[in-house]
Amino acid sequence: MIIISSRIQKGVIQVGLLLLIAIITWKVLHRPPTIKPDVYPYLTRMSTGLVEQCLNVHRHSPTISWEYLLAISSTLSEKEAQPLIEQLRNNVPFSDLNWGTIPSSMRKIVLRHWEILKDYPFYQPNKYRFPVSGTTWFEDSFGADREGGIRRHEGTDLFGKEGTPIISICDGKIEQLGWNRLGGERVGVRGDDGNYYYYAHLQTISPWLVKGKRIEAGDSVGSMGHTGDAITTPDHLHFGIELPNGEWINPYPFLKVWQNWSK
């Protein structure tokens, strides 16, 4: 009996260790990717006018990298940036640019900004779509009080006519579908980039959408409405972006660029 009990005890310990290893492995594999703290402050605070200016240069001269152009223009003064931009226009590789008297510390910042633009291509032409397929207007209301200051607005409201088509801004998978108290009829898409894209207050949800199934950029999500806590407001789409680490970021600058690029 003592031998049997010892064997059972040993087996239980082994099973427990295997379960612990499995849990740790699962958590490591499903841990949200680490996002460096300089990424989204840089992406969301730069002038959308500057972004559009650089994209237009790239549109007319595709050989000029928009990432290099924007990294330089958003980091350096116009006087410092202009000689470098002229070199890019003359097809000088970025690695061969003559930086003149610009200190190495500033070159490192430009390079870091280039890395961010390359790894987080929110401004890459035609990578993302504008979510409203029709006339709309919107402003930057991210962080505004809601419910008397109980919570903050974690998105951008795009106003328009009831029934205006709403489309997916990117490729991904349907993660949430249907009604909730605040969002009313809503659709949540886990983008291939790892971010969660939230479309709320819809009048209708496209009937072909199925939770867990794929959706492509430009596919129908539904139509604009005022469901959920927007029942007393004008028709609009609440659009939100949640990072893999659970942080909600301001979609407004991205939306402005996507809208103007799609015109």
C-alpha positions, 0 to 999 in steps of 0.5 A: 500500500505504501509503494502504491501511494508513493507511485500515485503521489509521484504521478500526481506531481508529474501531472501537476508539473506538466500542467504548469509547463503547459499553462506557462507555455500557453501564456508565453505564446499568447502574450501580447507583443511588446510595443515600445513606448515611442511608437504610437505617440510618434504616429498619432502626433505628427501633422496629418498635413505633413503625412499627406504631403509626403504621400503625394510626393510618393504618389507622383514619384514612386521611387521615393520611399514615403517612409524615408521621406516622412521620417526625415520631414517629421523629425528635422527642420525644413532647412535640415530636411530639404537637402536630404529630400533633394538627394532622395529625389535624385535617387540617392540611397538612404544609406548613402545620404550626405547628412552634412552638419546634422548630428549623429543623434538626430540621424538615429532618431530619423532612423528610429522613426523610419523603423516605426513607419516600416513596422507599423504601416498605418500610413502606407498607401492603400494598406488601410481603407476609410471605413465610411463609404459615403458622405461623412464628417468627423472631428477629434473627440478622443478622450472626451467625457462620457456619462458625466466623466465616468468614462472617456471616449475611446474612438472617433465618431463619424457622422452621416446619413442612416444606412450609409455603408460601413466597410472593413478598414483591413484584412482580419478575422471577425472576433465580436458580432452583435449587440452590446449595451454601449455599442448597440449593433457592433462588429469587432475585427482582429486585424492581421496586424494584431489590433482590434478594430471596433465598429459600433452603433450600426443600424444593420450588420452584414448578414454574411459575417460570421464570428471567427471567419475572415474579412477582407479590407473593403468588405461590408461590415454593415450600415450606419445607425444610432443603436446602443447608447447612441439612441438619442444622438445623430446617426454615426459610426463609432470607430475604435482601435485597441492595441494587443496590449489593451490600450485604446489609441486615437484613430483620428489622424489615421482616419484623416489620412485614409479619407484623403488618400481614398479620394 
